[in-house]
Amino acid sequence: MSEQVAPPPASDAAPQQPAVETPPPAEPEAKKSGGKKALGIIGAIVVFLVIAGLKFGIGTAIGNFLNKDETADAKAGDCIAELPEIKGTKEEKVDGAKVVECTSTDAAYSVVGRLDGQTEAQAKAETTCNEFFKEDQEGYVFYSIESGKKGYVLCLTKKA
């Protein structure tokens, strides 16, 4: 007896090829460490600039910008908002003095004179603003002078 071996039935599908997975391309390690390295360098530069700025006065410049002297540009004819009332030769530190429109209800003093390049001793002298005050007129002296430096003096009268 002879046996016939029949071939397996033909399928309509094409024979399957073995699947081969290709891994995604790996990112080079140099890029990752390069980015971290750049951030580290930038961070070090920022820290250096902050320290240098504080040491060499940028902090003072920023402080002056934030705490701007609002009377620094005052001139004769300008008006100043209400200041504390001072009697006699008493002196008082004032914060928040500012130039305002003379028509404003906040306007309390008129600037009748300005002296630049004055020392603290000159500002405190009794005769500092005499040339700007009329006889029998009550006057006030307002100055902005850092210790050991020169600054400006405003000669004020009560606004009428």
C-alpha positions as CSV (number, residue, x, y, z in Angstrom):
1,M,0.0,0.0,0.0
2,S,1.3,3.3,-0.9
3,E,0.5,6.3,0.9
4,Q,0.2,9.6,-0.6
5,V,1.0,12.6,1.3
6,A,-1.0,15.5,0.4
7,P,0.4,19.0,0.7
8,P,-1.3,21.2,3.3
9,P,-4.1,23.2,2.0
10,A,-3.0,26.5,0.5
11,S,-4.0,29.5,2.4
12,D,-5.0,32.8,0.8
13,A,-2.7,34.7,3.0
14,A,0.9,35.2,2.1
15,P,3.3,33.4,4.3
16,Q,4.2,35.4,7.4
17,Q,7.6,36.8,7.7
18,P,9.1,36.6,11.1
19,A,8.6,39.9,12.9
20,V,11.7,41.9,13.6
21,E,11.5,44.8,16.0
22,T,13.9,47.6,15.6
23,P,14.5,49.6,18.7
24,P,14.0,53.4,18.5
25,P,17.3,55.2,18.0
26,A,18.8,56.0,21.3
27,E,19.5,59.6,22.2
28,P,23.2,60.2,22.6
29,E,24.2,60.7,26.2
30,A,26.2,63.8,25.3
31,K,23.0,65.8,24.6
32,K,21.5,65.1,28.1
33,S,24.7,65.9,30.0
34,G,25.4,68.9,27.7
35,G,22.0,70.4,28.6
36,K,22.6,69.9,32.3
37,K,26.1,71.3,31.9
38,A,24.7,74.4,30.2
39,L,22.2,75.0,33.0
40,G,24.9,74.6,35.6
41,I,27.1,77.2,33.8
42,I,24.1,79.6,33.4
43,G,23.2,79.2,37.1
44,A,26.8,79.9,38.2
45,I,26.9,83.0,36.1
46,V,23.6,84.3,37.6
47,V,24.9,83.6,41.1
48,F,28.2,85.4,40.3
49,L,26.3,88.5,38.9
50,V,24.0,88.7,41.9
51,I,27.0,88.6,44.3
52,A,29.0,91.1,42.2
53,G,25.9,93.4,42.0
54,L,25.4,93.4,45.7
55,K,29.1,94.0,46.4
56,F,29.5,96.8,43.8
57,G,26.4,98.8,44.3
58,I,23.7,97.5,42.0
59,G,21.7,96.8,45.1
60,T,21.9,100.5,46.0
61,A,20.8,101.5,42.5
62,I,17.8,99.1,42.6
63,G,17.0,100.4,46.1
64,N,17.1,104.0,44.9
65,F,14.9,103.1,41.9
66,L,12.3,101.5,44.2
67,N,12.5,104.3,46.8
68,K,12.7,107.2,44.4
69,D,13.1,110.6,46.0
70,E,10.0,112.3,44.6
71,T,11.2,115.8,45.5
72,A,14.6,115.5,43.7
73,D,13.4,117.5,40.7
74,A,11.4,120.1,42.6
75,K,12.1,123.7,41.7
76,A,10.8,127.1,42.6
77,G,7.1,127.4,41.7
78,D,6.4,123.7,42.5
79,C,4.2,122.6,45.4
80,I,4.9,119.9,48.0
81,A,2.2,117.7,49.7
82,E,1.6,118.0,53.4
83,L,4.7,117.5,55.7
84,P,4.8,117.1,59.4
85,E,4.4,120.5,61.2
86,I,7.7,121.5,62.8
87,K,7.9,124.3,65.5
88,G,11.1,126.3,66.0
89,T,14.4,124.8,65.0
90,K,13.4,121.2,65.6
91,E,14.3,118.8,62.9
92,E,12.4,115.7,61.8
93,K,13.0,113.0,59.2
94,V,10.3,112.8,56.6
95,D,9.4,109.9,54.3
96,G,7.0,110.1,51.4
97,A,7.4,113.8,50.6
98,K,6.3,114.5,47.0
99,V,5.7,117.2,44.5
100,V,2.1,117.7,43.6
101,E,0.1,120.0,41.4
102,C,-0.4,123.4,43.1
103,T,-4.1,123.2,42.3
104,S,-4.3,119.9,44.2
105,T,-5.9,119.8,47.7
106,D,-2.8,117.9,48.8
107,A,-0.6,121.0,48.1
108,A,0.5,122.4,51.4
109,Y,3.8,124.1,50.7
110,S,5.2,126.3,47.9
111,V,8.8,125.9,46.8
112,V,10.2,129.4,46.8
113,G,13.9,128.5,46.3
114,R,16.2,125.6,45.6
115,L,19.9,125.2,46.5
116,D,22.0,122.4,45.0
117,G,25.4,121.1,46.1
118,Q,24.8,121.7,49.7
119,T,26.3,119.9,52.7
120,E,24.3,118.9,55.7
121,A,25.9,121.7,57.7
122,Q,24.9,124.3,55.1
123,A,21.4,123.0,55.1
124,K,21.1,123.3,58.9
125,A,22.5,126.9,59.0
126,E,19.9,129.5,60.1
127,T,20.5,131.6,57.0
128,T,20.2,128.9,54.4
129,C,17.0,130.1,52.8
130,N,16.9,133.7,54.0
131,E,17.4,135.1,50.5
132,F,14.1,133.3,49.4
133,F,11.9,134.3,52.3
134,K,10.2,137.7,52.5
135,E,10.4,139.7,55.7
136,D,8.2,138.3,58.5
137,Q,7.3,135.3,56.3
138,E,7.4,131.9,58.0
139,G,9.7,129.6,56.0
140,Y,10.7,125.9,56.2
141,V,13.8,124.2,55.0
142,F,13.5,120.7,53.5
143,Y,16.7,118.9,52.4
144,S,17.8,115.6,51.0
145,I,21.5,115.0,51.8
146,E,23.2,111.7,52.5
147,S,25.6,111.8,55.4
148,G,29.0,113.0,54.3
149,K,27.8,113.9,50.8
150,K,26.1,116.9,49.1
151,G,22.5,117.2,48.1
152,Y,19.8,119.8,47.7
153,V,17.8,122.1,49.8
154,L,14.2,123.3,49.2
155,C,13.1,126.5,50.7
156,L,9.3,126.3,51.4
157,T,6.5,128.5,52.6
158,K,3.0,127.5,53.6
159,K,0.8,127.6,50.5
160,A,-1.7,130.5,50.7
